[in-house]
Amino acid sequence: MSLAQLEYFVAVAEEGNVGRAAARLHISQPPLSRQIRALEDELGVQLFQRLPRGVRLLPPGAALLPRARAILADIADATAQVRSRGS
């Protein structure tokens, strides 16, 4: 599991739509979809239910979302602390 995959997962979960998440992340939709599927394959669970007009978090995705947000926030905090001490 990569940090990029976690960022992508959070964006898709928050947007509820892969196309909108791709626009938010400034990437195209196919690579985003591939990364979400790769994350699901690695975890061995489906994180989203694919719907005609978006996606819906499934219970494993709902369990991962707060942890993913916390991990990304911790990394942002660590980066900020290191940079502030380097100045």
VEXTI-942892 format. One record per atom (N, C-alpha, C): atom name; x, y, z; residue in one letter. Coordinates in steps of 0.001 Angstrom, whole numbers, plus 500000, padded with zeros to 6 digits. Last residue first. Layout:
BEGIN
<drenlum: CA, c1: X, c2: Y, c3: Z, lumti: A>
...
This chain:
BEGIN
<drenlum: N, c1: 514924, c2: 524994, c3: 508731, lumti: S>
<drenlum: CA, c1: 515105, c2: 526395, c3: 508303, lumti: S>
<drenlum: C, c1: 515981, c2: 527145, c3: 509260, lumti: S>
<drenlum: N, c1: 514455, c2: 522562, c3: 509753, lumti: G>
<drenlum: CA, c1: 515547, c2: 522667, c3: 508786, lumti: G>
<drenlum: C, c1: 515831, c2: 524086, c3: 508365, lumti: G>
<drenlum: N, c1: 512226, c2: 522725, c3: 511233, lumti: R>
<drenlum: CA, c1: 513495, c2: 522604, c3: 511968, lumti: R>
<drenlum: C, c1: 514697, c2: 522723, c3: 511034, lumti: R>
<drenlum: N, c1: 510307, c2: 522784, c3: 509272, lumti: S>
<drenlum: CA, c1: 510443, c2: 523949, c3: 510159, lumti: S>
<drenlum: C, c1: 511745, c2: 523895, c3: 510947, lumti: S>
<drenlum: N, c1: 510592, c2: 520251, c3: 508110, lumti: R>
<drenlum: CA, c1: 510920, c2: 521443, c3: 507330, lumti: R>
<drenlum: C, c1: 511131, c2: 522653, c3: 508222, lumti: R>
<drenlum: N, c1: 509702, c2: 518644, c3: 510207, lumti: V>
<drenlum: CA, c1: 511063, c2: 518499, c3: 509701, lumti: V>
<drenlum: C, c1: 511486, c2: 519748, c3: 508942, lumti: V>
<drenlum: N, c1: 507042, c2: 519532, c3: 510462, lumti: Q>
<drenlum: CA, c1: 507980, c2: 519643, c3: 511579, lumti: Q>
<drenlum: C, c1: 509433, c2: 519570, c3: 511111, lumti: Q>
<drenlum: N, c1: 505957, c2: 518875, c3: 507941, lumti: A>
<drenlum: CA, c1: 505986, c2: 520268, c3: 508389, lumti: A>
<drenlum: C, c1: 506995, c2: 520458, c3: 509522, lumti: A>
<drenlum: N, c1: 506208, c2: 516077, c3: 508002, lumti: T>
<drenlum: CA, c1: 506882, c2: 516859, c3: 506966, lumti: T>
<drenlum: C, c1: 507016, c2: 518314, c3: 507393, lumti: T>
<drenlum: N, c1: 504518, c2: 515465, c3: 510133, lumti: A>
<drenlum: CA, c1: 505937, c2: 515129, c3: 510214, lumti: A>
<drenlum: C, c1: 506732, c2: 515957, c3: 509201, lumti: A>
<drenlum: N, c1: 502042, c2: 516334, c3: 509060, lumti: D>
<drenlum: CA, c1: 502589, c2: 516941, c3: 510283, lumti: D>
<drenlum: C, c1: 504088, c2: 516692, c3: 510390, lumti: D>
<drenlum: N, c1: 501786, c2: 514597, c3: 506871, lumti: A>
<drenlum: CA, c1: 501825, c2: 516045, c3: 506642, lumti: A>
<drenlum: C, c1: 502421, c2: 516757, c3: 507857, lumti: A>
<drenlum: N, c1: 501688, c2: 512178, c3: 508261, lumti: I>
<drenlum: CA, c1: 502790, c2: 512426, c3: 507334, lumti: I>
<drenlum: C, c1: 502912, c2: 513924, c3: 507042, lumti: I>
<drenlum: N, c1: 499302, c2: 512507, c3: 509689, lumti: D>
<drenlum: CA, c1: 500564, c2: 512299, c3: 510402, lumti: D>
<drenlum: C, c1: 501758, c2: 512598, c3: 509506, lumti: D>
<drenlum: N, c1: 497482, c2: 512668, c3: 507556, lumti: A>
<drenlum: CA, c1: 497670, c2: 513827, c3: 508436, lumti: A>
<drenlum: C, c1: 498978, c2: 513708, c3: 509207, lumti: A>
<drenlum: N, c1: 497682, c2: 510064, c3: 506528, lumti: L>
<drenlum: CA, c1: 498050, c2: 511199, c3: 505683, lumti: L>
<drenlum: C, c1: 498283, c2: 512460, c3: 506519, lumti: L>
<drenlum: N, c1: 496729, c2: 508651, c3: 508774, lumti: I>
<drenlum: CA, c1: 498067, c2: 508396, c3: 508254, lumti: I>
<drenlum: C, c1: 498535, c2: 509583, c3: 507424, lumti: I>
<drenlum: N, c1: 494106, c2: 509662, c3: 508957, lumti: A>
<drenlum: CA, c1: 495049, c2: 509857, c3: 510065, lumti: A>
<drenlum: C, c1: 496493, c2: 509663, c3: 509592, lumti: A>
<drenlum: N, c1: 492987, c2: 508762, c3: 506544, lumti: R>
<drenlum: CA, c1: 493061, c2: 510206, c3: 506824, lumti: R>
<drenlum: C, c1: 494089, c2: 510487, c3: 507917, lumti: R>
<drenlum: N, c1: 493175, c2: 506013, c3: 506997, lumti: A>
<drenlum: CA, c1: 493899, c2: 506620, c3: 505881, lumti: A>
<drenlum: C, c1: 494052, c2: 508119, c3: 506099, lumti: A>
<drenlum: N, c1: 491432, c2: 505751, c3: 509175, lumti: R>
<drenlum: CA, c1: 492842, c2: 505394, c3: 509334, lumti: R>
<drenlum: C, c1: 493680, c2: 506037, c3: 508233, lumti: R>
<drenlum: N, c1: 488968, c2: 506490, c3: 508049, lumti: P>
<drenlum: CA, c1: 489548, c2: 507307, c3: 509124, lumti: P>
<drenlum: C, c1: 491026, c2: 507008, c3: 509354, lumti: P>
<drenlum: N, c1: 488838, c2: 504420, c3: 505850, lumti: L>
<drenlum: CA, c1: 488840, c2: 505869, c3: 505640, lumti: L>
<drenlum: C, c1: 489412, c2: 506669, c3: 506811, lumti: L>
<drenlum: N, c1: 488583, c2: 501719, c3: 506603, lumti: L>
<drenlum: CA, c1: 489890, c2: 502240, c3: 506197, lumti: L>
<drenlum: C, c1: 489932, c2: 503769, c3: 506171, lumti: L>
<drenlum: N, c1: 485877, c2: 501406, c3: 507133, lumti: A>
<drenlum: CA, c1: 486842, c2: 501146, c3: 508207, lumti: A>
<drenlum: C, c1: 488208, c2: 501743, c3: 507873, lumti: A>
<drenlum: N, c1: 484806, c2: 501940, c3: 504656, lumti: A>
<drenlum: CA, c1: 484439, c2: 502821, c3: 505766, lumti: A>
<drenlum: C, c1: 485391, c2: 502632, c3: 506944, lumti: A>
<drenlum: N, c1: 485839, c2: 499751, c3: 503280, lumti: G>
<drenlum: CA, c1: 486264, c2: 501102, c3: 502920, lumti: G>
<drenlum: C, c1: 485970, c2: 502093, c3: 504031, lumti: G>
<drenlum: N, c1: 484408, c2: 497642, c3: 504485, lumti: P>
<drenlum: CA, c1: 485876, c2: 497708, c3: 504602, lumti: P>
<drenlum: C, c1: 486430, c2: 499092, c3: 504256, lumti: P>
<drenlum: N, c1: 481650, c2: 498492, c3: 503815, lumti: P>
<drenlum: CA, c1: 482170, c2: 498471, c3: 505193, lumti: P>
<drenlum: C, c1: 483701, c2: 498423, c3: 505305, lumti: P>
<drenlum: N, c1: 481974, c2: 500666, c3: 500908, lumti: L>
<drenlum: CA, c1: 481520, c2: 499437, c3: 501537, lumti: L>
<drenlum: C, c1: 482112, c2: 499393, c3: 502945, lumti: L>
<drenlum: N, c1: 481057, c2: 503760, c3: 499555, lumti: L>
<drenlum: CA, c1: 481952, c2: 503015, c3: 500438, lumti: L>
<drenlum: C, c1: 481262, c2: 501761, c3: 500963, lumti: L>
<drenlum: N, c1: 480119, c2: 503994, c3: 496207, lumti: R>
<drenlum: CA, c1: 479667, c2: 504052, c3: 497602, lumti: R>
<drenlum: C, c1: 480637, c2: 503224, c3: 498423, lumti: R>
<drenlum: N, c1: 480422, c2: 505990, c3: 493239, lumti: V>
<drenlum: CA, c1: 480802, c2: 504873, c3: 494090, lumti: V>
<drenlum: C, c1: 480241, c2: 505098, c3: 495490, lumti: V>
<drenlum: N, c1: 478663, c2: 506843, c3: 490203, lumti: G>
<drenlum: CA, c1: 479624, c2: 507075, c3: 491279, lumti: G>
<drenlum: C, c1: 479972, c2: 505806, c3: 492019, lumti: G>
<drenlum: N, c1: 476437, c2: 506074, c3: 488701, lumti: R>
<drenlum: CA, c1: 476836, c2: 507483, c3: 488785, lumti: R>
<drenlum: C, c1: 477774, c2: 507748, c3: 489954, lumti: R>
<drenlum: N, c1: 476175, c2: 503264, c3: 488857, lumti: P>
<drenlum: CA, c1: 476143, c2: 503940, c3: 487553, lumti: P>
<drenlum: C, c1: 476643, c2: 505386, c3: 487595, lumti: P>
<drenlum: N, c1: 478696, c2: 502177, c3: 491252, lumti: L>
<drenlum: CA, c1: 477323, c2: 502500, c3: 490888, lumti: L>
<drenlum: C, c1: 477326, c2: 503193, c3: 489528, lumti: L>
<drenlum: N, c1: 480657, c2: 499960, c3: 493008, lumti: R>
<drenlum: CA, c1: 480590, c2: 500794, c3: 491812, lumti: R>
<drenlum: C, c1: 479131, c2: 500948, c3: 491408, lumti: R>
<drenlum: N, c1: 481509, c2: 500104, c3: 496281, lumti: Q>
<drenlum: CA, c1: 480514, c2: 499550, c3: 495373, lumti: Q>
<drenlum: C, c1: 480455, c2: 500499, c3: 494192, lumti: Q>
<drenlum: N, c1: 484839, c2: 499817, c3: 497522, lumti: F>
<drenlum: CA, c1: 483743, c2: 500607, c3: 496982, lumti: F>
<drenlum: C, c1: 482765, c2: 499722, c3: 496226, lumti: F>
<drenlum: N, c1: 486585, c2: 497886, c3: 498383, lumti: L>
<drenlum: CA, c1: 486404, c2: 499074, c3: 499217, lumti: L>
<drenlum: C, c1: 485189, c2: 499890, c3: 498813, lumti: L>
<drenlum: N, c1: 486911, c2: 494465, c3: 498631, lumti: Q>
<drenlum: CA, c1: 486377, c2: 495537, c3: 497804, lumti: Q>
<drenlum: C, c1: 486064, c2: 496705, c3: 498728, lumti: Q>
<drenlum: N, c1: 489993, c2: 492906, c3: 499628, lumti: V>
<drenlum: CA, c1: 488600, c2: 493299, c3: 499873, lumti: V>
<drenlum: C, c1: 488203, c2: 494366, c3: 498874, lumti: V>
<drenlum: N, c1: 492712, c2: 492535, c3: 499539, lumti: G>
<drenlum: CA, c1: 491849, c2: 491367, c3: 499432, lumti: G>
<drenlum: C, c1: 490387, c2: 491645, c3: 499728, lumti: G>
<drenlum: N, c1: 494659, c2: 494422, c3: 499469, lumti: L>
<drenlum: CA, c1: 493962, c2: 494218, c3: 500744, lumti: L>
<drenlum: C, c1: 493061, c2: 492989, c3: 500727, lumti: L>
<drenlum: N, c1: 495397, c2: 494210, c3: 496775, lumti: E>
<drenlum: CA, c1: 496395, c2: 494019, c3: 497827, lumti: E>
<drenlum: C, c1: 495745, c2: 493715, c3: 499172, lumti: E>
<drenlum: N, c1: 492968, c2: 494825, c3: 495525, lumti: D>
<drenlum: CA, c1: 493594, c2: 493511, c3: 495320, lumti: D>
<drenlum: C, c1: 494597, c2: 493207, c3: 496430, lumti: D>
<drenlum: N, c1: 492624, c2: 497483, c3: 496373, lumti: E>
<drenlum: CA, c1: 491640, c2: 496461, c3: 496747, lumti: E>
<drenlum: C, c1: 492227, c2: 495057, c3: 496604, lumti: E>
<drenlum: N, c1: 494857, c2: 498588, c3: 495095, lumti: L>
<drenlum: CA, c1: 494736, c2: 498649, c3: 496552, lumti: L>
<drenlum: C, c1: 493758, c2: 497590, c3: 497039, lumti: L>
<drenlum: N, c1: 494135, c2: 498127, c3: 492441, lumti: A>
<drenlum: CA, c1: 495359, c2: 497523, c3: 492961, lumti: A>
<drenlum: C, c1: 495342, c2: 497513, c3: 494493, lumti: A>
<drenlum: N, c1: 491838, c2: 499742, c3: 492281, lumti: R>
<drenlum: CA, c1: 491720, c2: 498282, c3: 492125, lumti: R>
<drenlum: C, c1: 492953, c2: 497564, c3: 492659, lumti: R>
<drenlum: N, c1: 493091, c2: 502222, c3: 492580, lumti: I>
<drenlum: CA, c1: 492081, c2: 501782, c3: 493561, lumti: I>
<drenlum: C, c1: 491902, c2: 500274, c3: 493481, lumti: I>
<drenlum: N, c1: 494705, c2: 502242, c3: 490295, lumti: Q>
<drenlum: CA, c1: 495324, c2: 502280, c3: 491625, lumti: Q>
<drenlum: C, c1: 494345, c2: 501841, c3: 492717, lumti: Q>
<drenlum: N, c1: 492774, c2: 502224, c3: 488256, lumti: R>
<drenlum: CA, c1: 493737, c2: 501114, c3: 488371, lumti: R>
<drenlum: C, c1: 494365, c2: 501075, c3: 489760, lumti: R>
<drenlum: N, c1: 491525, c2: 504696, c3: 488689, lumti: S>
<drenlum: CA, c1: 490758, c2: 503452, c3: 488848, lumti: S>
<drenlum: C, c1: 491686, c2: 502257, c3: 489019, lumti: S>
<drenlum: N, c1: 493710, c2: 506332, c3: 488034, lumti: L>
<drenlum: CA, c1: 493121, c2: 506378, c3: 489371, lumti: L>
<drenlum: C, c1: 492341, c2: 505101, c3: 489636, lumti: L>
<drenlum: N, c1: 494128, c2: 505780, c3: 485326, lumti: P>
<drenlum: CA, c1: 495151, c2: 505413, c3: 486308, lumti: P>
<drenlum: C, c1: 494627, c2: 505427, c3: 487749, lumti: P>
<drenlum: N, c1: 491497, c2: 506720, c3: 484281, lumti: P>
<drenlum: CA, c1: 491944, c2: 505319, c3: 484216, lumti: P>
<drenlum: C, c1: 493068, c2: 504952, c3: 485191, lumti: P>
<drenlum: N, c1: 491304, c2: 509610, c3: 484867, lumti: Q>
<drenlum: CA, c1: 490486, c2: 508613, c3: 485557, lumti: Q>
<drenlum: C, c1: 491031, c2: 507183, c3: 485454, lumti: Q>
<drenlum: N, c1: 494299, c2: 511554, c3: 485346, lumti: S>
<drenlum: CA, c1: 493187, c2: 511047, c3: 484543, lumti: S>
<drenlum: C, c1: 492516, c2: 509887, c3: 485271, lumti: S>
<drenlum: N, c1: 494795, c2: 514091, c3: 487865, lumti: I>
<drenlum: CA, c1: 495230, c2: 512920, c3: 487111, lumti: I>
<drenlum: C, c1: 494050, c2: 512449, c3: 486266, lumti: I>
<drenlum: N, c1: 494176, c2: 515987, c3: 489838, lumti: H>
<drenlum: CA, c1: 494879, c2: 516394, c3: 488617, lumti: H>
<drenlum: C, c1: 495532, c2: 515209, c3: 487911, lumti: H>
<drenlum: N, c1: 492544, c2: 515456, c3: 491928, lumti: L>
<drenlum: CA, c1: 493936, c2: 515025, c3: 492061, lumti: L>
<drenlum: C, c1: 494809, c2: 515420, c3: 490866, lumti: L>
<drenlum: N, c1: 490125, c2: 516381, c3: 490945, lumti: R>
<drenlum: CA, c1: 490667, c2: 516969, c3: 492177, lumti: R>
<drenlum: C, c1: 492158, c2: 516661, c3: 492324, lumti: R>
<drenlum: N, c1: 489795, c2: 514598, c3: 488811, lumti: A>
<drenlum: CA, c1: 489938, c2: 516028, c3: 488551, lumti: A>
<drenlum: C, c1: 490574, c2: 516726, c3: 489755, lumti: A>
<drenlum: N, c1: 489490, c2: 512213, c3: 490272, lumti: A>
<drenlum: CA, c1: 490604, c2: 512363, c3: 489325, lumti: A>
<drenlum: C, c1: 490857, c2: 513836, c3: 489019, lumti: A>
<drenlum: N, c1: 487108, c2: 512767, c3: 491620, lumti: A>
<drenlum: CA, c1: 488345, c2: 512563, c3: 492382, lumti: A>
<drenlum: C, c1: 489562, c2: 512733, c3: 491483, lumti: A>
<drenlum: N, c1: 485352, c2: 512860, c3: 489463, lumti: R>
<drenlum: CA, c1: 485579, c2: 514081, c3: 490255, lumti: R>
<drenlum: C, c1: 486854, c2: 513964, c3: 491082, lumti: R>
<drenlum: N, c1: 485584, c2: 510146, c3: 488627, lumti: G>
<drenlum: CA, c1: 485895, c2: 511252, c3: 487731, lumti: G>
<drenlum: C, c1: 486177, c2: 512543, c3: 488476, lumti: G>
<drenlum: N, c1: 484689, c2: 508695, c3: 490860, lumti: V>
<drenlum: CA, c1: 486074, c2: 508560, c3: 490417, lumti: V>
<drenlum: C, c1: 486472, c2: 509713, c3: 489501, lumti: V>
<drenlum: N, c1: 482876, c2: 509806, c3: 493595, lumti: N>
<drenlum: CA, c1: 482887, c2: 509699, c3: 492144, lumti: N>
<drenlum: C, c1: 484340, c2: 509680, c3: 491678, lumti: N>
<drenlum: N, c1: 482965, c2: 510611, c3: 496151, lumti: G>
<drenlum: CA, c1: 481895, c2: 509683, c3: 495783, lumti: G>
<drenlum: C, c1: 481810, c2: 509427, c3: 494292, lumti: G>
<drenlum: N, c1: 484783, c2: 512295, c3: 497363, lumti: E>
<drenlum: CA, c1: 484050, c2: 512792, c3: 496192, lumti: E>
<drenlum: C, c1: 482867, c2: 511897, c3: 495827, lumti: E>
<drenlum: N, c1: 485764, c2: 510698, c3: 499434, lumti: E>
<drenlum: CA, c1: 485184, c2: 512005, c3: 499727, lumti: E>
<drenlum: C, c1: 484348, c2: 512540, c3: 498568, lumti: E>
<drenlum: N, c1: 486690, c2: 508417, c3: 498058, lumti: A>
<drenlum: CA, c1: 485691, c2: 508291, c3: 499125, lumti: A>
<drenlum: C, c1: 485002, c2: 509623, c3: 499392, lumti: A>
<drenlum: N, c1: 488592, c2: 509566, c3: 496372, lumti: V>
<drenlum: CA, c1: 487429, c2: 508887, c3: 495787, lumti: V>
<drenlum: C, c1: 486323, c2: 508764, c3: 496835, lumti: V>
<drenlum: N, c1: 490391, c2: 510562, c3: 498327, lumti: A>
<drenlum: CA, c1: 489747, c2: 511469, c3: 497364, lumti: A>
<drenlum: C, c1: 488504, c2: 510822, c3: 496761, lumti: A>
<drenlum: N, c1: 491186, c2: 508203, c3: 499619, lumti: V>
<drenlum: CA, c1: 490486, c2: 509255, c3: 500370, lumti: V>
<drenlum: C, c1: 489750, c2: 510188, c3: 499414, lumti: V>
<drenlum: N, c1: 492489, c2: 506881, c3: 497464, lumti: F>
<drenlum: CA, c1: 491341, c2: 506282, c3: 498139, lumti: F>
<drenlum: C, c1: 490526, c2: 507343, c3: 498865, lumti: F>
<drenlum: N, c1: 494595, c2: 508643, c3: 496955, lumti: Y>
<drenlum: CA, c1: 493589, c2: 508384, c3: 495929, lumti: Y>
<drenlum: C, c1: 492321, c2: 507815, c3: 496549, lumti: Y>
<drenlum: N, c1: 496033, c2: 508421, c3: 499331, lumti: E>
<drenlum: CA, c1: 495513, c2: 509723, c3: 498906, lumti: E>
<drenlum: C, c1: 494395, c2: 509543, c3: 497885, lumti: E>
<drenlum: N, c1: 496663, c2: 505686, c3: 499199, lumti: L>
<drenlum: CA, c1: 495836, c2: 506194, c3: 500297, lumti: L>
<drenlum: C, c1: 495234, c2: 507549, c3: 499942, lumti: L>
<drenlum: N, c1: 498260, c2: 505664, c3: 496910, lumti: Q>
<drenlum: CA, c1: 497013, c2: 504900, c3: 496921, lumti: Q>
<drenlum: C, c1: 496093, c2: 505372, c3: 498039, lumti: Q>
<drenlum: N, c1: 500372, c2: 507247, c3: 497843, lumti: A>
<drenlum: CA, c1: 499553, c2: 507714, c3: 496719, lumti: A>
<drenlum: C, c1: 498225, c2: 506967, c3: 496701, lumti: A>
<drenlum: N, c1: 501453, c2: 505580, c3: 499759, lumti: L>
<drenlum: CA, c1: 500811, c2: 506825, c3: 500184, lumti: L>
<drenlum: C, c1: 499928, c2: 507376, c3: 499076, lumti: L>
<drenlum: N, c1: 500637, c2: 502101, c3: 499071, lumti: S>
<drenlum: CA, c1: 501461, c2: 503311, c3: 498964, lumti: S>
<drenlum: C, c1: 500701, c2: 504524, c3: 499487, lumti: S>
<drenlum: N, c1: 500861, c2: 498821, c3: 500000, lumti: M>
<drenlum: CA, c1: 500000, c2: 500000, c3: 500000, lumti: M>
<drenlum: C, c1: 500900, c2: 501232, c3: 500000, lumti: M>
